[in-house]
Amino acid sequence: WMKKKSLEDFGKKLLSALSSFGLVQLVSHGIPIASFKEGFDSSLQFFNLKNSIKNKYAIDHQRFHGYIGSGNFFNVTANKVDYDCREAFNINALDDTLLPNKNDSPKFGQSFIEMAGLFDKLVSRILMALALALGKDSDYLINMYKHQFTDKNFTTLKTLFYPAIPENECSENTGVNIIRLGEHTDYGPMTLLYQDNTGGLEVKCPKTSKWVRITPNENAIILNMGDLFEIMTSGHIPSALHQVCTSKESKDRQSIAFFVHFDHESIVMPIENLEAHPINHGKVYLAVQSEEYVRGRLNNTIEK
C-alpha cells in the first residue's frame, strides 16, 4: 500500500489526466500480464463450446451474471437498435457453482476468481487516491465499495470475445448496422479494461467530437470513468463516450473488463466546489442511488 501523501499525489495526477477524455492508460498496475493471457485462453475455450453448453450459463437478468450471446441490443446513447457481434460472460459472483464447471471449461473459474482479487486490490488503491485528490478522507469512496461480488453490488468482471467479421458482412456492404460495441458511456463510477493487440477501442474527444483510437499496449490497463463519477464530480470528470469498431483486417478480438460499482444503497452526491468540464457546462447534477441508477441503465439495454 502506498503512503497517504503518495496516494494523494497519484490521485491528483489521475484527476488531471482524466479531465480531458475521462480515460487514461495505467502501467505498473500490479496485475501480471500472464493472468490476462490465461484469462483469454480459458475464455476462448469456453466461447468455442456448442451453444447448448454455453446457454446452460445464460445470464440472469436480475443479477446480470452469466453468459451473453450476440444479438440485438437497444443503444440508449444513440437511440437505436444495434446488432452487437460479440459474446461475453459476466461474473459478479465468485461462486464455482455459478461459473462454467471443470468438465465444460477446466480453467475458467479459477482464472477469473484469481483475477477478480487482483483487480479488486487495484480498484481499492485507485478509489483511495481519488478520494484524497478530491479533498475527502481516504475511505470516502471505499465506504461505498464494500459488498462487491455479492447481491448488494453490481461490480462485474467481464470477459468478451468479438469474432472476426468477414468483409462481405460489414455494415457498409450489407446496410445492416453490425458493430462490435456501439457508442456508450459506462454506468458506474469507473471501468478497468485490458484489450488484446487487435484493438478497436475508440473514445470520443469532447473538444473536437472526433473518435480517437486507443492503441493497444500489452503492458497497460485502460481506466475510463463512468456516469456516477461524472455525477460525483459535478461534471468535472466526463463519463468517457466510447465504442469498439471493426477494422478492415478481419481478426478476432478479446478483452477483459472490470466494471466497478458502488454498493446498491450508496447515495452518490455531487461535489459542488468542482468546475464542470466544458462539455458539461449547464448540466444539473442531482444525488442518485447507485442501484436505482445502474439498474435503470442496464434494463434499457436488455435484448430487444
Disulfide bonds with the S-S distance in Angstrom:
none
